[in-house]
């Protein structure tokens, strides 16, 4: 069955600390993978995507993600978190029909 | 360039009533999608239009939900009659239709969502 797992429902980090949000997927074909962010009162904004090629992809706002086929993972990272990064983050896989994880809510401590 | 817009942003209705949600995709985007997030759960796919045709409606919960996209521009999602379990946030997204081999066809841009509360 196709699925996406985001094991961390909530994560709290201090401003300036590094961040890694985990995402594992199960998908029959070569996956197209995405990370979206939803800030309070906003829609889902595309952070980055992986289609093929280089397994380390760069996105907006200083985020990057690494595709590891052997681990079926697509973890999101940022070296230094800013207070404005507090939001909910969603990992998704698919073509036209996206399958989403349940989301990880990030809290940033000043 | 305007993004995906949705109307209304919030709707509160009573069980048994009808509600119609509207989505305006990014201009020129032939692919239009509806998703729903029930509280505490994941965002789930409802259906996919290519222009005015329903390409995939495998996620529609039941026949109380009717989606239309007349003329291949904006889309509406009608819930009739609404039930308590229909409460949630309904997202619309759109993407370009270039070709099945072009990655741009699969890059979806989401609207802010409509929060529906059925009491």
Contacts between the chains, C-beta under 8 A, distances in Angstrom:
chain1	res1	chain2	res2	distance
A	4	B	42	7.6
A	32	B	103	7.4
A	32	B	106	5.4
A	34	B	108	7.9
A	36	B	110	7.1
A	41	B	112	7.7
A	42	B	112	6.3
A	43	B	3	7.6
A	43	B	4	7.2
A	43	B	91	7.2
A	43	B	110	4.8
A	43	B	111	5.2
A	43	B	112	3.9
A	43	B	113	6.0
A	44	B	91	6.7
A	44	B	93	7.7
A	44	B	110	3.8
A	45	B	110	7.6
A	46	B	107	7.0
A	46	B	108	7.7
A	46	B	109	6.8
A	46	B	110	8.0
A	49	B	103	7.9
A	49	B	107	6.3
A	51	B	103	4.6
A	51	B	106	7.7
A	90	B	43	6.6
A	92	B	43	7.9
A	94	B	106	7.7
A	95	B	106	5.3
A	96	B	31	6.7
A	96	B	33	7.2
A	96	B	48	5.1
A	96	B	55	7.0
A	96	B	56	6.7
A	96	B	95	7.8
A	96	B	105	7.8
A	96	B	106	6.6
A	97	B	45	4.8
A	97	B	48	6.5
A	97	B	56	6.0
A	97	B	58	7.5
A	97	B	59	7.4
A	98	B	33	7.8
A	98	B	35	7.4
A	98	B	43	7.8
A	98	B	45	6.2
A	98	B	108	6.7
A	99	B	45	7.4
A	100	B	35	7.9
A	100	B	42	4.8
A	100	B	43	4.2
A	100	B	44	7.4
A	101	B	42	6.2
A	102	B	40	7.9
A	102	B	41	6.7
A	102	B	42	4.6
A	103	B	42	7.2
A	103	B	43	7.9
